[in-house]
Amino acid sequence: MKYPDQPAVDAVYTPNQLSGAQPNPFLEAMPEILSKEALFRRLACSPPQPDAAQLKPSDRRRGLNALSSVFVPLDYMAVIYNTLYCSMESTYTASATIDSIRRVHAIHQGDGAALAQLPVATSTDSGSILGVPGIGKSSTIRRCLRQIPQVIRHSQYGDSKLYCNQVTWLMVECPGDCSVKTLALNIIEAIDRAIGSSYSDLNQRVARLPSASVLATRVKILCLTHHVGLIVIDEIQNAILTASRNKQSKALIKFLVELSNEACTSIYYVGTPSAEDLFLSQEHLKRRTRGLRLLPMRPDGIYRRFLHELWPYQYTPERAHFADGLVNLMYDLSGGIPAYIVKIFCEAQVQALQAGAARLDDKLIRKAVETLNIVVPKTYAKGTYLSDFSVCDTDEDAETDTEADTAEALEPESVRRLYAVPRGRPKAKRDKHDILTLAAAGQDPETAAAALEQAGLLEVFTGA
C-alpha cells in the first residue's frame, strides 16, 4: 500500500498517466485505487459470532447491539467507490497548482475579468447518488471515502518546496433550512475537522455572522487553498422539502453550481429519489446530477447471501434454521431493504426473548414488523436493483459496468416492488371449452370466432 490506513498522511508521489507530461503533485499524490477484492476486505465488518447456548439470559438482549456493526460488502459499493475516486481525480486533472493560486487571488480581489481569463475546469465531475431510504447510501459512501486518506500533507515536490494540505474529500449534510449560510458554515467546519484549522472561529469573533455571499466566497477560497477534491452533500432532499414550503432552493443550488465551477471542485449529491424532482426541474442541473439510482435487493442469491451473513447473530437459546420459509418471509416484509432486514431480524429476537421463545419463527418476525410499523412502498422511482450490479476485478470490466449502471434516465418512471412469494390468486385450470381458452387458442379474430361459434358460445346477428 502506498499509504498507511490513516486519515492524514505525508505525500508520496508516483507517476500518474492522467497528468501526462505536465507536473501535477496533487494527482501524483493520490493513493492507488483499490481492487474489488481489496476494497471488500477493508469494508467488511463481522464481529464475533455468539455462542447462544453459553450466554446468560441477561447478556442476550445486550448482545443484539452487535448487529448494528455487521457490514456486508456488495458489488454496488465497488461502483460507488470507483465513482467517488474518479471524481477526485477529475478535480486534480482540471486544476494545476499555479491555476489554483491565481484563482484564489482573483476571487479574493473580486476580479471577475481576471477570473474569466483563467483556464476553465470543465472536466470536474459532479453527479448524484439517489436511492430508496434504508439501502445504505450514506454508510456505504462514508466507508468508501475512509479508504482514501482525507488529508495529504505536501512539503517537497521534486526540487521545489510545496507546503500545503490537500483535502481529498469532505462530506457534509444539506441544511434543513436550505440556507446557503448554513451549508457554507458546515463546509468550513468540515475543513477545520479535517486539517485541524480554526477558520470557523473567525465567524465567532465577530458580533454578527458574515453575510451568505461573504461566507460563500470564503468557502470557494478555502476549497482552492486546500485543494479540496470532492464535496459530498448528503440528505439533498432537504432542499426539496424546504423548496416546496418557501421557495428557497434556488440560492442554495446557485451556490453549489458556482462552487463547482469557480473552485474546480467535484460535487456529489446524496439523498432519496424525491430530490430528482428538483434536479429535473432545473435545466442547468440535469447534466450535473446524473448518476446512480438505487433500488433494494431482488429476492435472489445476493439477498440470500446478505441474510446468510446476518443469520449466525442469533441470541435466542436455540438457533433457527436458514429455511426458505423464513428467508422468503423476511424478504416480503422488508422489501429487500437492508436496513429493514437488520431491524426486523433484531426486533424479532427481542420479541422472542421477551416471550421466552426458544428460537425465531414466522409469528415473531411478523410481530417485529408490526412493532416497528414497517410499511414497504408499493412502487419506486426507476433505478437499478442492488442485485443487478456486477463488478469484475479488472479495470476494464469495472469501468464498463459503472458506465452501464449510471446511464441517464431523465424521465421519471416507476417500478413495482418485488416479492419472494408471488402475490395474487393462483392461475386457474380452465376447461378446453372455456370461452377464454377458446379465445386464446385463436391465431386471428376469424379463427377465434369460428372456435367460439362451434362451441355454441357465439351468437351472430344478421342485418334486418
N, C-alpha and C positions, 0 to 999 in steps of 0.2 A: 504494500500500500504506500502511496505517495505521502499521505499524511496520517498521523495517529487519530484515533477516534476522539477528537476534542472539538469544542465549539470555536476555538480560536487557535490558529497555527501560524508559524512563520513561513513566508512564501518560499516555495521550491519551484523553479522554472524548468519546464520541459517544452520542447518544440510542439507547436500546435499547427496543424495543416490549415486551419481556418484563417490564421493570421498571415499566411503567405510569407513574403519576404519582409514585410513591414514589422518592426518590433512591436510587441503588444504584451507588456508584462502582466496585465490582468487576465488575458486569455491564457497565457502560458502558465499562470499560477493556479488555474482551475484544477481541481482533483480529477483523476481519471473517472470515467463513467463506469458504474458497476454493471457487471453482467447480471442477468436474471437470477442465476444461482446464488451469486454473492449477495445481491440485494435481499433475496428471500431469507438467507441465513441471518442477516442483520435485522430484518423486520420481525421475524418470528419471535413469539414470546410464549413459552409453555412452562408455567410454574409447576412445581412438584405435584404429582397426582396423589389424591388422598387414598389412604387405606381405611375405608369407611368402617370396616369391622373393628378396627383398633381405636377409633375415635370415641372420646367421651361425648355423651349427649350435649353437654354444654359447648363443646367445640364444633359441633356440626354446623350450626347456624352461622357462626363466625367464619368458618372455612369457605362459605359461599362467596365471600369477598374476592377470592382468588379468580373467580370467573371474569371479573372486570379487567384483569390483566392478560387474559388469553388473547393472542393476536394471530390470526391465520392468514398468511400471505396468499393472495390470488393474483392471477395474471394481469388484471386491470391495474393493479398497483404498479407493476413494472411500466405500463404505458404512462401512468401519471408521473412516475419518477423521470422517465425519459423526456416527457413534455416539459417538466419544470427545469431540468438540467439544460436542455437545448434553449430554453427561453433565456437563461442566464448567459449562455454563450453568445446568443444573438445580441445581447446588450453590449458585451465586451468586443464583439466583432464590429459593432456600429460606431463605437466611440473610442478613440485612442487617447492617450494621456494628454497631449497638447491641446486637442479639441476640448477636452473636459475643462482644462484650466481656462481657456479662452471663453468657454461658455459660462463658467461661474462668474468671470469678470463682467461679461455682457449683461447677465441677469442682475447682478448686484448694482451695476451702474444704470440699469433700466435702459440700456442702449439697444433699442429694437432694431435699428439699422445694422449694427454690428452682429446682432444675433441672427438676423436674416441672412447674412453673408457667410455664416459658419456652415460647415458641412451638415446636412440634414440627415439624421439617423432614421432612414425609412425602414430599416430592417429589424428594429426591435420588435420582439414578439409579444403580442397581447392576445388574450383569449379568456375563456371561461370554462369552468368545470361545474356543471349543474347536475343535480341528482335528487332522487327521492329521499326525503328525510329518513335518517336511520341507517343508510347503507355504508356510512363510514367515510364520507368525503374528507371532513376536517381532520380526523385522526390519521387517516392514510397520508394526507398531504403533510401534516406535521412530522410524521415518522419518515417520510421520504426526504423532506428538507433537512432533517437532522443527520442524514447520511452525508451531507455536504457541509464542510466547515463554514460556519456563518461569517466568520471574520478571518481574513488572510492579511497578516501584517507584512508590509514591504519595508525594506531598509536599503537594499543594494540590488540594482538591476544591471548586470554586466559591469561596466566601469563607472557607472553613474550612481549617485546617491538617489534613493527614492523612498522618502519617509511618508507613508500614508497607510491607512486602513482600507481594505477592500471588503465591503459588506456584501456578501453574495446574495443574501435574501432577507426579507422582512415579511412577517405575517401579522396583519392587524385585522381588527373587526370593523365592519362598516357600522358607523354610529346609528343608533336607533332614531335619532332626531334628524338624520340625513344632513348633518351640518358639515360644511367644509372646514370650519374652525375645529370641530371635534376630531374629524379624521386627520387633519394636519397635526394636531397635538398627539394623536395616537401614533402617527408615524415618527414624530420627533422622539417620543418616549421609547419607541421600539429601537431607534438608533442608539439612544442612551443605554438601553439594556444590553445591546449587542457589543458596544465598544467601551462601555464604562464612562461615557461622557456625561455632561450635565447641561445640555442645551435646553432641556425643559425647565431648568431652574431660572433661566433668563426671563421666562414668562411670569414666574412667581415674584420676581424682584420689582416688578412694576405695579403701580396701583391699579392699572386697568389692563386687561388682556389685549394684546395686539389685535388688529382687525383681521378678518379672514384673508384678505388679499396679502397682508404682510406675512401672515403665517404660511400661506401658500408659497410665497416667494422664498421664505426661509427653508421650506421643505425641499423645493427644487434645488437650491444651493447645496443643502446637506446631501442630497442624493448624488449630486455631481462630485462634491468634495470627497465623499466616502465611497464613491463608485458602487452604488447600490445596483446589483444586477437584476433583482426581481422583487416586486412587491405583490404579495398575495392578499387580496381583500376578501375576507371571509364574511359570511352572512349578508351577501349583497342584496338579498330580498328585502332587507330592512329599508332600502331606498324605495322599493316598490310600495311597501305598506305606507310609508310616510308620504310618498308622492300622491297616493290615492286620497290622502286626507287633506294635505295643504300645498300640493304642487311645489315641493322644494327640491326635487331630484335634479333639475337641470343644472343648478350651480355646482352640485357635487360631481356630476358626470363631466361637466366642463373642466373642472379642476383635474380630474383623473386623466382626461384626454391631453390637457396641457402638460401634465406631469410626464406622461409617456413621451410626448413629442419633444419638449424642451430639456428634460433631464435625461433623455435617452435611456429610460428605464422600462424594462418589461413589466407589464401588469397583468395579473390573472385574477379573475373574479370567481368566487366560490359561493354556491348557495343552492337554493331549491329551484325547481322549474318555474316558479312564479316570476323569477327575475327575467325570464325570456320575454315577457310582455314588454318590459322597458327596453330591452336590447333591440327588439324588432320594431319598436315604435320610433326609434331614433336612427335615421339613415346612416349617420356617421359612426354609429355604434355597431352596426351589423358586422363589418369586417374585423372589428376589434374584439368581438365577443364570441367568435366561433370556437368550438371545442367539444369536449366530451359531454354527452347527455346520458346519465347513468340510471339504469333500472335495476330492480332486485335480481336475485339469482333465479334461474329456472329450476324446476323440480327435477334436477338431473344429477350427474355424478359430481359436479362442482358443489352443489348444495349438500349432497350426502357426505362429501369429504369434509366440508366445513363443520357439519353437525357431528361427524365422527371424531373430529379433534376436540369438541366440547364434551362428548359423551363420557369420557373417563372421570370428569369432575363431578361425580355424584357423591353427596354426603349423607344419603339415606343409609339405613342399616344394610340394605341389600341393593345391588346394582341391577337396574332394569336392562333387559337385552336390547340390542340395537335392532329392533324389529321393524319391518316395513310399515306396520300399522301405526306405530308411534312416530316414525320418521315422516310418513305422509301427513299425519295429523298435525305435526309441528309445522310443516310447510304451509298447509292450508290455513292455519290460524295465524301464522306470521307473515304470509305473503312472500316468503323468501327474503325478507328484510333482515340483515344481520343483527341489528340492534334489538329487534323484536324477538328474534330467535334466542339470543342470550338472556333477555329479560324473562321470557316465558320459561326457559329452562331453569333459571334461578328461582323464580317465584313458585314454580311447580314443586320444587324441593322444599321451599319454605312451607307451602301448604301441606306437604307430606309430613314434615317434621312436627308441625303443629297438630296434625290429626293423628299422629302416632303410626302412620303408614310405613310399611317396610320398604316400599320401592315406588317409583313413579308408575303411573298408569294414565290412561286416556282421560279419566274423570278429573284427576289432579291437574292435568295440563289444561283442560277446558276451564277449570276453576281458576287457574292462574290468569288466563286470558280475561275472564270476567272481572277478576280483582284489579287487573292492570287497565281495564277498559280499553283494550287494544282493538281498533277498528281499521282494517286494511282497506285502502281506497279501491274502488271497483275499476277505475281507469287511471292511466298515467299518461303524461305527455310523451311523445315519441322519443325513443332513445335506444341505447344498446344495453342489453342484459349483461350483468356481471359475468354470467357463464359463457358469454359469446366471445370474450377476449381470449386470444391465444398468441402468446409471445414466445418465439423460439430464442434460443440462447446464441443467436448470431446477429450482428448489427444489421445485416441486410434484411432479414426476416422481421426483426423488431420494428424497423422503420416502415416496412410495408404495412404491418398490422396497425401501427399508430396512424398512418395516413388514412387507412380504410375506416378506422373507428372514429376519426374526427372529421369525417366528411360533413359538409354543410347541409343543414336541413332548415332552411329559412322559414318554411311554412309550418306553423304549429299543428301537430296532429296528435291523436290519442290512440292508445292501445289498451286492450282489456287485460286485467290482471290474470295470472295463471293459477291453476290448481294442480295438485298432485293427483287427487282423485277427481275424475270428470264430474261436472255438475249436470243436472237435468235428468229427465226420465230416460231409462234405457230404451234403445230402439226396439219398437215392437215388431214381432214377426207377422207379416201380412199374408193373407191368403192370395193364391195366384189370380183369383178373380176379383181381388180388391181393386177399387177404381184407381187408387194411387199407384198400385203395382202395374196395372194395365197402362196407365198414362205414362209411367216412367219407362215402360218397355218400348214405347213407340219411338222410332227414329225420326219421325217427322209428324206434323199435325194430322195428315191424312191417315197414316198408319195407326196412330193412337186412336183416332176417331173410329176407324174400322174395327179395332180390337174392342172398344167400348160398345159399339153397336152390336157386335157378335155376342157379347156377354149380356146384352139386354140392358145396358146401363146408359144408353144414349137415346134420347128422344129427338127425332128430326121433325122440324116444322117446315112445311112447304107453303109457298105463297098461295094466296086465295086465287 
